[in-house]
Amino acid sequence: MSVLISPSILSIDFAALRENIEMLNESEADWIHLDVMDGVFVPNISFGFPVLQAVSRLATKPLDVHYMIVHPEHYIQQTAQLGAYLMTVHAETCTQLHSTIHQIHSAGMKAGVSINPASPLSMIEDVITEADVILIMSVNPGFGGQKFIESTYEKIRVLRQMIKERGANTLIEVDGGVQNITAPLLVEAGADVLVSGSYIFNAEDPKATIIALKEP
């Protein structure tokens, strides 16, 4: 399987939301990544359901909804009603992680579990066979355009081995600092899905940039 690309709209000009989503629809992007931040779990606020609903109406690509919020389990049904393909929650915010994954699946979505750079893989090892995606944050969540954390490569290698040992089909997604230099190294380490925001949307030709990321 070639690497999947999930552009994060956190970096777009929201005054041109329609144009940006239509560009992604026409591009080689596989998913559209939506970073929802609450200003509590992370030190920033991004957007909520009005924007998610607008993107849902415009997008033809699967929606990859990443909740960087406390109590994401409160929004499972609303997220499913958007037609989201994947709902990702942070292990750090879910005290009943197994139950949350089950609820996401019951609502008809794929379930993702994310951990921050400082969080150990031991936080998610018990749900590797239940989650569809493990999302590794390669920057501290809250803002786009941050510097990539180099220890991410080894974290991915270890996670890939953990998945293999369990005979699971869980995908590894990486979010933060993904660009032309880090992308091939992330794929080599074992990443399946790359999230990229500012690198794509600040490029002169975003569609060509997406294609280049897919062929690291």
Disulfide bonds with the S-S distance in Angstrom:
none
